[in-house]
Amino acid sequence: MLEKNGELARIKAKVSAKLEIAEICDRVCKTPAPHGHQERDKHPAAKLGGKALLFENVEGAAMPVAINTFGSYWRVNQALGTENLEMLAGRVGQLVKPEIPTTLMEKMRRLPDLLKMASFPPKVVKNGICQQVVLEGEKADLNRLPLIQCWPLDGDLSSGQVMDEEAAARVCDRGTGKYITFGGIFTRDPVEGTRNIGMYRVQQFESRKCAMHWHMHHDGARHFRMWQARGEKMPLAIVLGGESVLPYAATAPLPPTLR
């Protein structure tokens, strides 16, 4: 869809996931976006965003990487199925705190919305397309993924630019500067069974080891503390790709128990 509408550029030349992809994207996203928008934002920067980029030949990686897919108002609205974000805010507000219809006519008018909302809860299935290729044990290698390093000192605790140098000095494990930056982090409440999807930076340490960067107030961190108190390992899934609405769902300020 993006390519058909002139919103995607393919890069076939070999590029490095270390700094180069981020630098190219930084320059592109500061150029005018191909389409305009209907937002209230009239700042000149609102017209920028460039094109989404698909790097087809990432050095050392087994797959391509897409970036800047949500880099313009037009692409965000296409992903969420809206004309502008004001309409989206109204829809989310109605979902979180719906007005209860009082008359028969109001109930009839709301019936299509109620039927649509009834289909929102997640469906439990036995398998999915994400399980077509399964790599376990030594075959599971994060180096196959085109994880990017955005900044020269990213992840470097000895850079002299950390807030608490004494705490940094006590850290034994030192990670790389590579991060999963746009993955959906799925966790589950061990008591209620409710799920949460968040978006946190995931730092690669080794081929099969990562560190989660989440703030104390995030729902994923809250779930972690609950599992930790039980003395159990927390099940967690990091999802790359999926439906285009998932990044918004992961970052929207919704109630923690909303499924």
Summary of the structure (lengths in Angstrom):
residues: 259
radius of gyration: 21.1
end to end distance: 28.6
largest distance: 66.8
contacts: 619
relative contact order: 0.12
helix: 31%
strand: 17%
